[in-house]
């Protein structure tokens, strides 16, 4: 097995960001400036604005207290009749207002966007749906879906995507609409990058140099061809997840916590990722830390 290039070079800074937020440009309750202020007040360093079917134009807006980046959420049915919601991060062009779902996501790819399958459990996507369009990643957890009906966790879709492509990315996101008492600041990514710039944020996302969380933190992620080491906030379990039913774990016992885990990799796997869970049941997920040899 071998490390994935560019992933988890964690000697740099960690930046907190959200990759799925709506504003008054579609069905959100707050405008650009208010969204940026709210998220900055909760310690966020960057956000992507991802309104429905309209590319954001927040980049370069003066006076914002954090780095704000353009995105979009596209919905529609593909040629098989499957319905999708797809988040595009880092769009650089307006999206055609007409055309098939396939043509619209192709246009997003041409614009340089990272394409994320949004909340597939909530939408009702099958594993075949998740695999069909070669998405760059998937929302492993979506916070507003947890509020709506509990269909927030799509780890199974992600693991099936990883089995085919270990570089498939896993995101935790708010999907915030900021209407009434709906929750927000409940799921985010922590990104390792040299600096807080658009170029560095996009490069780190594309390489998978981030982890997703609903609370617990990875302080350090160290990867060798035969070994994985992590340091974390106090957690009840650290798990090494692979494409089988086995994996490995550090479990200190009921009522106990641990802050370090080390795993010796003893055989070839399609992929390996690390998951942690704290005493409140809140989880965090790395992207794949190792991939099998081709």
Phi, psi and omega per residue, in radians:
X1 nan 2.857 -3.121
X2 -2.631 2.640 3.077
X3 -1.132 2.681 3.105
X4 -1.533 2.175 -3.052
X5 -0.978 2.392 3.059
X6 1.427 0.007 -3.048
X7 -1.774 2.264 3.039
X8 1.065 0.865 2.912
X9 -1.582 1.429 -2.811
X10 -1.634 0.382 3.038
X11 -1.333 -0.256 3.110
X12 -1.464 -2.871 -3.105
X13 -1.490 2.714 2.967
X14 -1.756 2.335 3.124
X15 -2.086 2.377 -3.114
X16 -1.605 2.286 -3.111
X17 -2.582 2.802 3.063
X18 -2.166 2.421 -2.983
X19 -1.980 0.214 -3.116
X20 -2.707 1.727 -3.087
X21 -2.488 2.440 3.120
X22 -1.969 2.630 -3.140
X23 -2.278 -3.010 3.120
X24 -1.175 -0.110 3.031
X25 -1.174 -0.387 3.018
X26 -2.297 -1.880 -3.056
X27 -1.931 0.346 3.084
X28 -1.474 2.878 -3.072
X29 -1.754 -0.101 -3.091
X30 -2.246 2.646 3.123
X31 -1.457 3.081 -3.070
X32 -0.928 -0.909 -3.033
X33 -1.107 -0.701 -3.128
X34 -1.186 -0.735 3.090
X35 -1.029 -0.813 -3.135
X36 -1.081 -0.719 -3.140
X37 -1.155 -0.753 3.140
X38 -1.070 -0.826 -3.102
X39 -1.224 -0.665 3.075
X40 -1.069 -0.646 3.129
X41 -1.146 -0.339 3.085
X42 -1.731 0.229 3.046
X43 1.555 0.236 3.120
X44 -1.377 2.528 3.084
X45 -1.716 -0.493 -3.139
X46 -2.671 2.712 3.043
X47 -2.477 2.677 2.925
X48 -1.904 2.278 3.042
X49 -1.613 2.176 -2.965
X50 -2.297 1.106 3.137
X51 -1.223 2.777 -3.088
X52 -1.207 2.094 2.945
X53 1.068 0.331 3.028
X54 -2.461 2.184 3.114
X55 -1.191 2.278 3.115
X56 -1.121 2.696 3.020
X57 -2.248 0.790 -3.089
X58 -1.528 -0.348 -3.099
X59 -1.086 2.278 -3.140
X60 1.481 -0.005 3.102
X61 -1.129 2.202 -3.019
X62 -1.253 2.634 2.982
X63 1.421 0.129 -3.134
X64 -1.361 2.513 -3.062
X65 -1.524 0.094 3.096
X66 -2.617 3.062 3.085
X67 -1.418 2.089 -3.124
X68 -2.004 2.290 -3.015
X69 -2.163 2.633 -3.099
X70 -1.348 2.461 3.038
X71 -2.680 -3.016 -3.135
X72 -2.803 2.722 2.909
X73 -2.114 2.156 -3.106
X74 -1.926 2.328 3.067
X75 -2.107 2.663 3.081
X76 2.840 3.032 3.102
X77 -1.762 2.418 3.060
X78 -1.541 -3.037 -3.073
X79 -1.141 -0.305 3.107
X80 -1.545 -0.131 -3.079
X81 1.637 -0.033 3.110
X82 -1.293 2.409 -3.141
X83 -1.690 2.416 -3.078
X84 -2.306 2.653 2.770
X85 -2.097 2.245 -3.090
X86 -2.289 2.218 3.065
X87 -1.625 2.319 3.058
X88 -1.972 2.114 -3.112
X89 -1.779 2.314 3.051
X90 1.415 0.538 3.132
X91 -1.103 2.511 3.120
X92 -2.066 -0.123 -3.098
X93 -2.326 2.740 3.015
X94 -1.159 2.562 -3.128
X95 -1.567 2.387 3.069
X96 -0.966 2.388 -3.080
X97 -1.342 -0.291 -3.129
X98 -2.246 2.936 3.141
X99 2.076 2.886 3.138
X100 -1.214 2.854 3.062
X101 -0.979 -0.760 -3.134
X102 -1.074 -0.714 -3.137
X103 -1.195 -0.601 -3.116
X104 -1.232 -0.745 3.128
X105 -1.264 -0.497 3.037
X106 -1.117 -0.680 3.097
X107 -1.128 -0.679 3.085
X108 -1.092 -0.744 3.104
X109 -1.043 -0.752 -3.141
X110 -1.111 -0.480 -3.139
X111 -1.411 -0.056 3.127
X112 1.629 0.184 -3.091
X113 -1.301 2.560 2.919
X114 -1.521 2.192 -3.019
X115 -1.784 2.132 -3.077
X116 -2.059 2.185 3.011
X117 -1.243 2.035 -3.050
X118 -1.524 2.399 3.001
X119 0.518 1.066 -3.061
X120 -1.120 -0.553 3.097
X121 -1.117 -0.778 3.129
X122 -1.134 -0.741 -3.103
X123 -1.237 -0.454 -3.100
X124 1.662 0.374 3.120
X125 -1.263 2.469 3.015
X126 -1.484 2.994 3.033
X127 -1.081 -0.692 3.104
X128 -1.041 -0.691 3.066
X129 -1.060 -0.769 -3.084
X130 -1.121 -0.547 -3.098
X131 -1.524 -0.284 -2.874
X132 -1.179 -0.676 -2.960
X133 -1.912 0.259 3.067
X134 0.940 0.854 3.073
X135 -1.086 2.638 3.112
X136 -1.253 -0.455 -3.115
X137 -2.932 -3.030 -3.079
X138 -2.576 2.656 3.030
X139 -1.388 1.847 3.085
X140 -1.192 -0.489 3.106
X141 -2.549 2.372 3.104
X142 -2.238 2.103 -2.949
X143 -1.267 -0.683 -3.129
X144 -1.189 -0.534 3.081
X145 -1.181 -0.557 3.053
X146 -1.100 -0.732 3.107
X147 -1.154 -0.705 -3.035
X148 -1.212 -0.882 -3.087
X149 -2.756 0.257 3.085
X150 1.456 -0.035 -3.107
X151 -1.556 1.148 -2.987
X152 -1.790 -0.439 -2.936
X153 -1.806 2.128 -3.127
X154 -2.130 0.697 -3.123
X155 -1.119 -0.585 -3.133
X156 -1.151 -0.765 3.059
X157 -0.995 -0.763 -3.102
X158 -1.118 -0.780 -3.120
X159 -1.096 -0.610 3.094
X160 -1.238 -0.606 3.043
X161 -1.161 -0.709 3.120
X162 -1.132 -0.603 3.135
X163 -1.077 -0.550 3.090
X164 -1.516 -0.696 -3.088
X165 -2.455 1.779 -3.097
X166 -1.074 -0.175 3.141
X167 -1.625 0.055 3.056
X168 -1.097 2.342 -2.987
X169 -1.673 2.563 3.088
X170 -2.022 2.205 -3.078
X171 -2.067 2.469 2.877
X172 -1.914 2.315 -3.010
X173 -2.560 2.705 3.122
X174 -1.249 -0.760 -2.892
X175 0.967 0.704 -3.026
X176 -1.215 2.410 3.014
X177 -1.982 -0.332 3.055
X178 0.975 0.751 3.043
X179 -1.886 2.164 3.077
X180 1.046 -2.283 -3.078
X181 -1.753 0.322 3.106
X182 -1.068 2.478 -3.087
X183 -1.300 2.734 3.020
X184 -2.692 3.045 -3.033
X185 0.960 0.794 3.123
X186 -2.049 -0.140 -3.140
X187 -2.759 2.365 -3.042
X188 -2.745 3.077 3.007
X189 -2.018 2.627 3.004
X190 -2.006 2.109 -2.929
X191 -1.994 2.321 3.101
X192 -1.710 2.025 -3.081
X193 -2.596 2.716 3.130
X194 -1.113 -0.606 -3.087
X195 -2.718 2.847 -3.120
X196 -1.581 1.356 3.072
X197 -2.241 2.810 3.108
X198 -0.992 -0.814 -3.089
X199 -1.078 -0.755 -3.106
X200 -1.239 -0.667 3.106
X201 -1.121 -0.822 3.139
X202 -1.115 -0.698 3.129
X203 -1.122 -0.713 3.135
X204 -1.170 -0.681 3.089
X205 -1.135 -0.809 -3.117
X206 -1.087 -0.601 3.139
X207 -1.486 -0.193 -3.116
X208 1.427 0.384 -3.114
X209 -1.523 1.069 3.085
X210 -2.707 2.842 2.950
X211 -2.206 2.821 -3.113
X212 -1.958 2.567 -3.055
X213 -2.707 2.696 2.916
X214 -2.012 0.262 3.102
X215 2.906 -1.157 -3.072
X216 -1.164 2.800 -3.036
X217 -2.181 2.579 2.892
X218 -1.666 2.072 3.092
X219 -1.430 -0.573 -3.121
X220 -2.669 2.474 3.080
X221 -2.299 1.981 -3.087
X222 -2.110 2.292 -2.994
X223 -2.296 2.269 2.949
X224 -2.158 3.042 -3.091
X225 -1.114 -0.478 -3.076
X226 -2.171 0.229 -3.038
X227 -2.718 2.487 3.065
X228 -2.255 2.243 3.106
X229 -2.192 2.389 3.067
X230 -2.360 2.591 2.914
X231 -2.059 2.454 -2.997
X232 -2.430 2.972 2.857
X233 -1.138 2.898 3.136
X234 -1.025 2.132 -3.103
X235 -2.326 2.797 -3.136
X236 -1.512 -0.333 -3.129
X237 -2.779 2.539 2.976
X238 -2.159 2.218 -3.051
X239 -2.183 2.408 2.974
X240 -1.754 2.078 -3.021
X241 -1.915 2.305 3.069
X242 -2.204 -2.923 -3.083
X243 -1.477 0.133 3.125
X244 -1.960 -3.017 3.108
X245 -1.545 0.067 -2.979
X246 -1.718 -1.358 -3.081
X247 1.166 -2.756 3.132
X248 -2.700 2.933 -3.053
X249 -2.716 2.700 2.875
X250 -2.014 2.006 -3.079
X251 -2.322 1.880 -3.023
X252 -1.355 -0.226 -3.134
X253 2.068 2.815 -3.089
X254 -1.014 2.240 3.105
X255 1.414 -0.012 -3.133
X256 -1.837 2.775 3.077
X257 -2.243 2.859 -3.125
X258 -2.456 2.693 -3.139
X259 -2.222 0.066 3.127
X260 -2.484 2.532 3.048
X261 -2.512 2.466 3.078
X262 -2.370 2.315 -3.115
X263 -2.198 2.271 3.021
X264 -1.595 2.173 -3.138
X265 -1.546 2.030 -2.989
X266 -1.881 -0.114 3.099
X267 -2.701 2.995 -3.116
X268 -1.311 2.413 3.056
X269 -2.291 2.733 3.029
X270 -1.133 -0.661 3.121
X271 -2.826 2.825 2.995
X272 -2.420 2.337 3.029
X273 -2.316 2.838 -3.121
X274 -2.038 2.399 3.115
X275 -2.240 2.417 3.074
X276 -2.149 2.691 3.130
X277 -2.445 2.268 -3.110
X278 -1.589 -3.091 -3.049
X279 -1.168 -0.271 3.130
X280 -1.709 0.089 -3.131
X281 1.461 0.103 3.119
X282 -1.414 2.465 -3.019
X283 -2.082 2.829 2.955
X284 -2.461 2.647 -3.004
X285 -2.349 2.259 2.905
X286 -1.403 2.834 2.824
X287 -1.257 3.057 3.125
X288 -0.970 2.240 -3.140
X289 -1.598 -0.425 3.095
X290 -2.462 2.619 3.037
X291 -2.232 2.677 3.140
X292 -1.195 2.701 3.111
X293 -1.224 2.428 -3.126
X294 -1.213 nan nan
